[in-house]
């Protein structure tokens, strides 16, 4: 069972890629929650666009989801997860739980 983190965002430095149609652009995920992400990318998007995000959460483990862009500032954008498979949601929850545990164990 995952931790209850309403609104909690994990600061991460994950690589990923944004995809729209045949276009695939690398990105850097700055932070992530169960509901959304903030990332840096050179893909040209505008508020309201829907794109696919693939995040590498561990070697050979990825999470794929659909994002709706909620803000764009220069090369940084924020997106709300609007579609994610159950398997990827579980993988994302486990990744976030591991981040919480590693933060507490360092103190």
N, C-alpha and C positions, 0 to 999 in steps of 0.2 A: 504494500500500500504506500502511495506517495505522501509526501509532506503536504500540508495545506499551505499554499503560498499565494493567496489571492494578490495579484499585482506584483509579486516578487520577480525580479529579473536577475538572471545570472550573467555576470560579466564574463565573456568568453573571448577567445581569439581563434575561432574556427574558420577554416576555409570552406568555401561553398561555391555554388554557381546559381545564377539566375537564368531561367530559360523562358523564352516566349517564342512559340512556333519553332522555327529552325535555328533561332539565335540563342547562343549560350555564352554567357559572360561570367568570368570569375568574380567572386566577391569575398569580402571579409565580414564575418558575423561578429558584431561588437557585443551585443547582449541578446538574450533570448528568454522567453517565458513560455508557459504552456499555451498562451494566447497570441503571442506575436514576437517580432524580432526587430532589431535595429542593425543595419548593416551599411557597409561602404561598397559601392559598385559604380562602374562607369556606364551601366545600361541606362539609356534614356527612358525614363518613366515619368508618369504624372499621377497625381492623386486620383484614386479610383481605378487605376489599371490593376489587372490581375496577372500575376506571373507565378511561375513555379520556382520554388527554392529547393535546392539539394544541399544539405549541410553534412559535412563529414564530422560526426561526433566522436569517432574513435577510428583507428586504422581498420579499414574495410567494413565500417558501420556507418550507414548514412540514414538521414531522415529526409523524406521528400514530402513537401506540402505545397498547397496553393496559398499565395498571399494576395491580399488586397492592399495596395499601397495607400497609406493614410497620411504620409507627409514626405516631402522631398526637400532637402536643403543641400545644395551643391551636389557632392557625391554621396551624401549620407541619406538614407531613407528608412522609414519605419513602415512595417507592414503587419496587418492582422491576419492570423492564420484562419482561412475560411474553409479549408478542406484538408483533411489528413486521414490516412488509413488508421485503423485500430492498431496495427503492428507498429507503424511509425509513431503513433501517439505514445504507445508503451515505451518505445525506444527513447523518445524525447523525455518522457517522465523519468525514466531510469537515469538518463544523462543529467537531468536537473537534480535529482536526488543525490547522485554521486558528487555533484558540485557542492551541494549543501554540506554533505558529510565531510568532504575534504576541507571546506572552509572552517568547520568546527574543530576538526582534528588538528589544524595548524595553530590553534590558539592555546 
